[in-house]
Amino acid sequence: MNEQLIKKTVENVLREYLRPSDDMTLAAAQALSRKVRERAKELGVNAVVAIANKGGNPVLVECSDNSFIASYDIALNKAYTSVALKMTTKELSQLAKPGGSLYGIQFTNDGKIVIFGGGEPLKNSKGEIIGGLGVSGGTEVQDTGLAEYGREIFEKGST
């Protein structure tokens, strides 16, 4: 049998295994976190990566060496926020500005709502939110870029 065909078949099976249709799995979270932390390392960012399931509960939190202690809670809350409000924390930042329709929202939910970039909802192939990704440790621009990268590779099935 053709070696390329076997490799392609195995990759397709793994892709489906790592991207379940109903909720985030530990295997998918581990694969995604590894990719995001690798990219963060390339950028010189000591990132904390948090991944929540569709209920906003943590599935995984991984801290790069020398990451900020504060980044743990921030990453976790970014993942929660993106699932709880079904939007990126970057989008929320615009709505939460003074005069915005969600101004003050960060004071709800026991203070777990984050109103700056770095949180992304994660969707399955049907477009359903099955989890959230939160990244913290760099600047807001770096965290946002890393989270967007993570969402993109997750949705492409490249984890």
N, C-alpha and C positions, 0 to 999 in steps of 0.2 A: 504494500500500500504506500502511497505517496506520503513522504514525511511532512511536507508542507500542509497537506490536507489533514493529517492527524493533529498537527500543531494547531491549525485553525479551529478544528472541532473542539479540542481541549480548551482553547481560549474562549470560545463561545459558551461552553458549558460553565466554565469558571466565572465568566462575566455575568451570567444569569444567577449563579450561586451568590456572587458578591453583591448583586443588586436585586434584592428581593422586591416583590411587588407590594407588600403590605406594611412592612416596618423595617427599621434599621437593625442589622445584625452586628454582632461583635466583629465577625470576620470582615464585613464591609467597612466598618468603622476603622479597624486596624489598618486595612489597605489604604484607605483614604488619608488617615493621619500620617502614615509613612510618606506618602507623596507630598503632602502639604509641608511636613517638616523638612523633607529634602529640599524643596523649593525655598523654604525659609532660610535654611543653612546657606544655600547659594547666594541669598541676598544679605547674609550676615545678621539675620534676625534670630534671636533666641526665643522662639515662639512656644506658646502653650496652645494646643489644639484640643478642642472639646467637641464631642459629637453626641447629640441627643436623639432619642427616638421620637416617634410621631406624637407622643404624649408630653414631650419636653423634658423627659427624664434622662439623666446621663447614661450613655452606653460606654463612653470612653473619654478619659482625659489624659493626655500625654504632655509632659513638660520637657522641653529641650534643656540641656545642661545650661546652667547660669541664667535661666529665665527669671523674670521678676516674680516674686511671691504673689503680688497683686494680680498678675496676669491669669492666675488659676481661676479665681472667681469671675473675672471679667470675661474670659473665654467661655466658661460654663454658662454665664448669663446671656452672652451673645447667642449661643446655640439655643437656649431656652426662648429668648425673645423672638428669634426668627421663626420658631415653630408656633409659639403662642399667638403671634400677630400675623403669621403667614406672609411675611415680607422681610426684606433685608433690613439690617439695622441702619444701613446707609439711607434707604428710603425713609425709614422711620425718623431719622435725624431731621429731615426736611419738615415732616409733619409735626415734630415736637418743638420746633422753634417758637419763640414768643409770637403769639398771634396765630400760630398754626392750629389746625383742628385737633391735634393730640397734645397740645402744650400741657406739660405737667405729668404726662403718662409715666415718666421714670419714677414717680413717687408711689406708684401702685404696685401690686403684686409683691409686697414685702421688699421693694427696692430691687427686684431682679430684672427690671426692664432696662436695657442698654440703648442709648439714643445716639450712638456714633458707630461708624463702620466697622466691619469685621465679622458680621453674622450673616449667614445665608441659609435659607430653607433648602432642603434637599428633596428632589422629586424623583419618582420612579418614571418608567417609560409611559405611563398613563397620565402623567402630569400631576399626580397626587403627592402631597407632602408626606414623606415618610421619616423625616428627621431634620435636624438642624446642625450646622457647622459654625463654631465660634473660634476665632483666632485672635490672640492677643500677645503682645510682646514688642511690637515695632511701633512705628508711627501709625496714625489712623489710615493714611494712604497705604502703607505697607500691609497692615492687617486686612484692609478692605481688598487689596489686590490678591493676597494669599487666600482669603475666603472665596473670592470670585473664581480663582484658579481651581480651588477644591471643588466648588459646585460644578464647574464646567467639566472637569475630568470625571466626576461622579456621574453626571448625567450622560456623558458619552460612554460610560461603562469602562473607563480606562484605569480603574483602580486595581 
